[in-house]
């Protein structure tokens, strides 16, 4: 676990609902493999927000799994940076905060927030802005998140918040239709 020594608290929140989430994801057959429809949904997220990275993310006790992933092609001549893969440690990124808080999170510039600026994704992938919302299903379980990230600060504002929340509701409806 990574700690913020200025505040003496863990940067990644404790997740008391992980057991129930894992049971629910197993019931839905989700969380351990890529889902083509979720990759397409991540592409849509990227397109709507004009963000280079978009994910549909399910979070376990020790890792995150991107069942939906879209990575935009780098512009020609752009410097090479690390790219997110399908699996990420739980203490990397901001989605674990969204799941535990059960609320959307808007970080226009992660470096403006000491608690988030020290996250490993800042140095490893170059993440500078984040926009994410929880996927809360009909049972009340926070299954995971949808999110977009950028390597540049972004003024997401209220329009970004409303967009990500609306898209999260759309994906939850898609997940429920898979259950039928």
C-alpha positions in Angstrom: 0.0 0.0 0.0 1.2 3.5 -0.8 1.0 6.2 1.9 0.7 9.9 1.8 3.2 10.8 4.5 2.1 14.4 4.8 -1.3 13.2 6.0 -0.3 9.8 7.3 -3.1 8.0 5.6 -3.1 5.4 2.8 -3.5 6.8 -0.7 -5.6 3.8 -1.7 -8.8 3.6 0.4 -9.8 0.4 2.3 -12.6 -1.4 0.5 -15.0 -3.1 2.8 -17.3 -4.2 0.0 -14.8 -6.1 -2.1 -16.2 -9.6 -1.1 -19.7 -8.7 -2.2 -18.5 -7.1 -5.4 -16.4 -10.2 -6.3 -19.5 -12.4 -5.7 -21.7 -10.2 -7.9 -19.1 -10.0 -10.7 -18.9 -13.8 -10.7 -22.7 -14.0 -10.9 -22.5 -11.7 -13.9 -19.6 -13.5 -15.5 -17.5 -10.3 -15.4 -14.2 -9.1 -14.2 -11.6 -11.6 -15.4 -11.6 -11.3 -19.2 -11.9 -8.6 -21.9 -15.5 -8.0 -23.1 -15.7 -6.8 -26.7 -18.8 -4.8 -26.0 -17.0 -3.0 -23.2 -14.0 -2.3 -25.5 -16.5 -0.7 -27.8 -18.0 1.2 -24.9 -14.5 2.4 -23.9 -14.0 3.6 -27.5 -17.2 5.6 -27.2 -16.1 7.1 -23.9 -12.9 8.2 -25.5 -14.7 9.7 -28.5 -17.3 11.5 -26.5 -14.8 13.0 -24.1 -11.9 13.3 -26.6 -9.6 11.6 -24.0 -6.8 9.3 -25.2 -7.5 6.6 -22.6 -10.9 5.1 -21.6 -11.7 2.1 -19.4 -14.4 -0.1 -18.0 -12.8 -1.2 -14.8 -13.6 -4.0 -12.3 -11.7 -3.8 -9.0 -10.7 -6.8 -6.8 -8.9 -6.8 -3.5 -5.4 -6.4 -5.0 -5.9 -5.4 -8.7 -8.0 -3.6 -11.3 -9.0 -5.3 -14.5 -10.0 -3.3 -17.6 -12.7 -5.4 -19.2 -13.1 -2.5 -21.6 -10.1 -0.6 -22.8 -9.5 2.0 -25.5 -6.1 3.5 -26.1 -6.1 6.2 -28.8 -3.3 6.1 -31.3 -0.5 8.5 -30.5 -0.1 11.3 -32.9 2.8 10.9 -35.3 6.0 12.3 -33.9 4.7 12.1 -30.3 7.0 10.9 -27.6 6.5 7.3 -26.6 5.0 6.8 -23.1 3.9 3.7 -21.2 0.4 2.6 -22.1 -2.1 1.0 -19.7 -2.6 -2.7 -20.1 -5.6 -4.8 -19.0 -4.4 -5.3 -15.4 -3.2 -2.6 -12.9 -2.3 -2.9 -9.2 -5.1 -1.6 -7.0 -2.9 1.1 -5.6 -2.4 2.6 -9.1 -4.9 5.1 -10.4 -8.0 6.7 -9.0 -10.8 4.2 -9.7 -10.5 2.5 -6.3 -11.4 5.9 -4.7 -14.5 6.1 -6.9 -15.7 2.6 -6.0 -15.2 3.1 -2.2 -16.8 6.6 -2.3 -19.5 5.4 -4.7 -19.4 8.9 -6.3 -17.9 10.3 -9.5 -14.5 11.9 -9.3 -13.3 14.8 -11.4 -9.6 15.7 -11.3 -8.8 18.4 -13.8 -5.1 18.2 -12.9 -4.1 15.4 -10.5 -1.0 17.4 -9.5 -3.3 20.0 -7.8 -4.3 17.3 -5.2 -1.4 16.1 -2.9 -3.3 12.9 -2.2 -3.5 12.0 -5.9 -0.4 13.7 -7.3 1.9 10.9 -5.9 0.0 8.1 -7.5 2.3 5.8 -9.6 0.3 6.4 -12.8 1.5 10.0 -12.8 5.1 9.0 -13.4 4.6 5.6 -15.1 1.9 6.6 -17.7 2.0 10.4 -17.5 -1.6 10.7 -16.3 -2.5 14.4 -15.5 -6.3 14.4 -15.5 -9.0 11.9 -14.5 -12.8 11.6 -14.9 -14.6 8.5 -13.5 -17.9 7.3 -12.2 -19.0 4.2 -10.3 -21.0 1.4 -11.9 -23.6 0.7 -9.3 -25.9 -2.1 -10.3 -29.5 -2.9 -9.3 -28.4 -4.8 -6.2 -26.6 -1.7 -4.9 -23.2 -3.2 -5.6 -20.5 -0.9 -6.9 -19.2 -3.3 -9.6 -16.4 -1.0 -10.8 -16.0 2.2 -12.8 -15.9 3.8 -16.1 -13.2 6.4 -16.5 -11.2 8.5 -19.0 -7.7 9.9 -18.4 -5.5 12.3 -20.2 -1.8 13.1 -20.2 -2.7 16.8 -20.2 -4.7 18.7 -17.5 -8.3 19.0 -18.6 -11.1 21.3 -17.4 -13.8 18.6 -17.2 -16.1 20.8 -15.1 -19.8 20.1 -14.6 -20.3 19.0 -18.2 -17.7 16.3 -17.8 -19.2 15.2 -14.6 -22.7 14.9 -16.0 -21.4 13.1 -19.1 -19.5 10.5 -17.2 -22.4 9.9 -14.8 -24.8 9.5 -17.8 -22.5 7.1 -19.5 -22.1 5.0 -16.3 -25.9 4.7 -16.2 -26.0 3.6 -19.8 -23.4 0.9 -19.2 -25.2 -0.4 -16.1 -28.3 -0.8 -18.3 -26.2 -2.7 -20.8 -24.8 -4.9 -18.0 -28.4 -5.6 -16.7 -29.5 -6.5 -20.3 -26.6 -9.1 -20.4 -28.1 -10.7 -17.2 -31.4 -11.4 -18.8 
